[in-house]
């Protein structure tokens, strides 16, 4: 997983779990403004922050990144044809 691409995956999993940035902030003790910067790609989370988010949401960003990549490929193929 490329850490600078994590924002897309973070937003996807947060919205899937119907969480606001404030909800996730309270769950992880990471400020909501910082989480927003991660999602927008303005900052890159540290490995420690990634582990905190993974443990809190019970996810693996490597797996999520692969799923997002496949969705992007499918989307490109579907709309380019």
MOWO-V545012 format. One record per pair of residues at least 24 apart in sequence whose C-alpha atoms are under 7 Angstrom apart, sorted by the first residue. I is the first residue (numbers start at 0). J is the second residue. Records with the same first field share a line. If there is no record, write none. Layout:
I = J  J
This chain:
0 = 61  64
2 = 43
3 = 40  43
6 = 37  38  39  40
7 = 38
8 = 63  64
9 = 38
10 = 38
26 = 55
27 = 51  52  55
